[in-house]
Amino acid sequence: MFQYLGKYSNLWFVNDENSTFTLDAYLNDYLPPPKNKTAFAKSIHHLNLSAAITKQEFVLAKQKGYLANDAMLGIDHDWAPPYQLREGDEAAVEKYNQWFKNFFLDPNLKGTYPDFFPMIRRWKHWFYN
C-alpha cells in the first residue's frame, strides 16, 4: 500500500473506530455476529496486532522513500470526553475513560494493554487458540 499509494497521501489510518464495530458486533445487539466475549477479545487483539504491523511497515516505507518524512499514521477512535452530571461521579468518569479511551488507545500508543484490566491476563489464552 505504502509503495504504490504513498505519493498520494501523507496521512494514513489503519482501522476505523475499533470500539464502535467491535462493541456493537460482539457485545451489543446492533450488528451480527452472535454475541461472544471471547470473539470480542480476539477481535480487539487482532486489530491491535494489525496496527502494530502497519506501524512497522510505515517506518520501513519512510526509510525506503515510499512516504514523505512528514507522513503520519493516525488513530481514528470515536471516544468523547465524559460529562460528570453530579458530584460523586468521578469514579464513573474514570471507569468510562478506562474502557473507552485507554483500553482502545493504549495498545496503539503505548504498545501495552492498560494495567487496570486484570482480565487481560485471563484473556491471553483466548488470543491464540
Beta strands, then each sheet from edge to edge (+ up, - down):
strand 1: 11-16
strand 2: 72-76
sheet 1: 1+ 2+
end
